[in-house]
Amino acid sequence: MELGAALFISIATVGVALWGILSQRAIARRRATLEHISKMEADATFIAARRKFIELSKKPEGLAPWAADDKDTSSEAQNIRLVLNEFEIVSIGIQLGIFDYETYRRWFQLTVVRFWSHGAPYIQAVRARTNHPALFHEFEELARWMNDSPKRRKWLRFR
């Protein structure tokens, strides 16, 4: 009887320890996501680049003209790439488990979808010009995830 009780307590202890580790990882991932969002929302360089991205995307010709080889070093093209690269970094962070998808989706879902729709012609033009079809692929994946309908919330969420 004592052996059974000791075994039960050992298994329960291991279960509690695993639950603690998994929940701490989830909390750390959410914290990293919120810190990243806060940092980007306060970064003057990124804010200026995002404003320029929006301004250029509202023009009738959109962002595609800035993908031309002769405009590659222009400040406009650099601002566009800065914004697109930010979404690439976030997508990779989500895939690697560094950032929390659900937290990021709640804050940026519409922005990601909108920025992808505006940036897609530029991205397609750069891919064609450089013959590099994988450019900004991670951002494309992030936009695809954000377009999917939201999943139901789970009671215990460790991922």
C-alpha positions as CSV (number, residue, x, y, z in Angstrom):
1,M,0.0,0.0,0.0
2,E,2.8,2.4,0.8
3,L,4.5,1.7,-2.5
4,G,1.3,2.6,-4.4
5,A,0.9,5.8,-2.5
6,A,4.6,6.8,-3.2
7,L,4.1,6.0,-6.8
8,F,1.0,8.0,-7.0
9,I,2.6,11.0,-5.3
10,S,5.6,10.7,-7.7
11,I,3.4,10.7,-10.8
12,A,1.4,13.6,-9.4
13,T,4.6,15.6,-8.7
14,V,5.9,15.0,-12.2
15,G,2.5,16.0,-13.7
16,V,2.5,19.3,-11.7
17,A,6.1,20.0,-12.6
18,L,5.4,19.5,-16.3
19,W,2.3,21.6,-16.1
20,G,4.3,24.4,-14.4
21,I,7.0,24.2,-17.1
22,L,4.5,24.4,-20.0
23,S,2.5,27.2,-18.4
24,Q,5.7,29.2,-17.8
25,R,6.7,28.8,-21.4
26,A,3.3,30.0,-22.6
27,I,3.5,33.0,-20.3
28,A,7.1,33.8,-21.5
29,R,5.9,33.6,-25.1
30,R,3.0,36.0,-24.5
31,R,5.3,38.4,-22.6
32,A,7.8,38.3,-25.5
33,T,5.0,39.0,-28.0
34,L,3.6,42.0,-25.9
35,E,7.1,43.4,-25.5
36,H,7.8,43.2,-29.2
37,I,4.5,44.8,-30.0
38,S,5.1,47.6,-27.5
39,K,8.6,48.2,-28.9
40,M,7.4,48.4,-32.5
41,E,4.5,50.7,-31.6
42,A,7.0,53.1,-29.9
43,D,9.9,52.8,-32.5
44,A,10.0,56.2,-34.4
45,T,11.8,54.7,-37.4
46,F,9.2,52.0,-37.8
47,I,6.3,54.4,-37.3
48,A,7.6,56.6,-40.0
49,A,8.2,53.6,-42.3
50,R,4.6,52.4,-41.7
51,R,3.2,55.8,-42.4
52,K,5.1,56.0,-45.7
53,F,4.0,52.4,-46.6
54,I,0.4,53.5,-46.0
55,E,0.8,56.7,-47.9
56,L,2.4,55.0,-50.9
57,S,-0.1,52.2,-50.9
58,K,-3.0,54.6,-51.2
59,K,-1.7,56.0,-54.5
60,P,-3.4,54.7,-57.6
61,E,-0.2,52.9,-58.7
62,G,0.3,51.3,-55.3
63,L,3.6,50.0,-54.1
64,A,4.6,48.0,-57.2
65,P,6.6,50.8,-58.9
66,W,8.9,50.9,-55.9
67,A,10.1,47.4,-56.7
68,A,11.9,48.5,-59.8
69,D,15.7,48.0,-59.9
70,D,16.4,51.8,-60.2
71,K,14.3,52.5,-57.1
72,D,15.8,49.8,-54.9
73,T,17.9,52.2,-52.8
74,S,15.3,54.9,-52.5
75,S,14.0,55.8,-49.1
76,E,10.5,54.8,-50.1
77,A,11.7,51.2,-51.1
78,Q,13.6,51.0,-47.8
79,N,10.6,52.0,-45.8
80,I,8.5,49.4,-47.6
81,R,11.1,46.7,-47.0
82,L,11.3,47.7,-43.3
83,V,7.6,47.2,-42.8
84,L,7.5,43.9,-44.8
85,N,10.6,42.6,-42.9
86,E,8.9,43.3,-39.6
87,F,6.1,40.9,-40.6
88,E,8.7,38.4,-41.7
89,I,10.3,38.5,-38.3
90,V,7.0,38.1,-36.5
91,S,6.0,35.1,-38.6
92,I,9.3,33.4,-38.0
93,G,9.0,34.1,-34.3
94,I,5.6,32.5,-34.2
95,Q,6.8,29.5,-36.1
96,L,9.7,29.0,-33.7
97,G,7.5,29.4,-30.6
98,I,9.1,32.7,-29.6
99,F,6.0,34.8,-30.1
100,D,2.4,33.8,-29.2
101,Y,0.2,33.6,-32.3
102,E,-3.1,34.2,-30.5
103,T,-1.8,37.4,-28.8
104,Y,-0.4,38.7,-32.0
105,R,-3.5,37.8,-34.0
106,R,-5.7,39.7,-31.5
107,W,-3.6,42.9,-31.9
108,F,-2.7,42.8,-35.6
109,Q,-5.0,40.5,-37.6
110,L,-6.6,43.2,-39.7
111,T,-3.3,45.1,-40.1
112,V,-1.5,42.0,-41.4
113,V,-4.3,41.2,-43.9
114,R,-4.5,44.9,-45.1
115,F,-0.7,45.3,-45.3
116,W,-0.4,42.0,-47.2
117,S,-3.0,43.1,-49.7
118,H,-1.2,46.4,-50.3
119,G,2.3,44.8,-50.3
120,A,1.5,41.8,-52.5
121,P,2.0,43.6,-55.8
122,Y,5.4,45.0,-54.6
123,I,6.4,41.5,-53.4
124,Q,5.4,39.9,-56.6
125,A,7.3,42.5,-58.6
126,V,10.5,42.0,-56.5
127,R,10.2,38.2,-56.7
128,A,9.9,38.5,-60.5
129,R,12.8,41.0,-60.8
130,T,15.1,39.0,-58.6
131,N,13.9,35.6,-59.7
132,H,13.6,34.7,-56.0
133,P,10.1,33.2,-55.4
134,A,10.6,32.8,-51.7
135,L,11.0,36.5,-50.8
136,F,8.6,37.5,-48.1
137,H,7.2,34.0,-48.0
138,E,7.0,34.1,-44.2
139,F,4.8,37.2,-44.4
140,E,2.7,35.6,-47.0
141,E,2.2,32.6,-44.6
142,L,1.3,35.0,-41.7
143,A,-1.3,36.7,-43.8
144,R,-2.8,33.4,-44.8
145,W,-3.0,32.4,-41.1
146,M,-4.7,35.7,-40.3
147,N,-7.2,35.2,-43.1
148,D,-8.3,31.9,-41.6
149,S,-11.2,32.1,-39.3
150,P,-10.2,32.2,-35.6
151,K,-10.1,28.9,-33.7
152,R,-12.1,28.4,-30.6
153,R,-10.3,29.2,-27.4
154,K,-9.0,26.3,-25.4
155,W,-9.3,26.1,-21.7
156,L,-5.6,25.0,-21.3
157,R,-3.5,26.7,-23.9
158,F,0.2,25.8,-23.8
159,R,1.1,26.4,-27.4
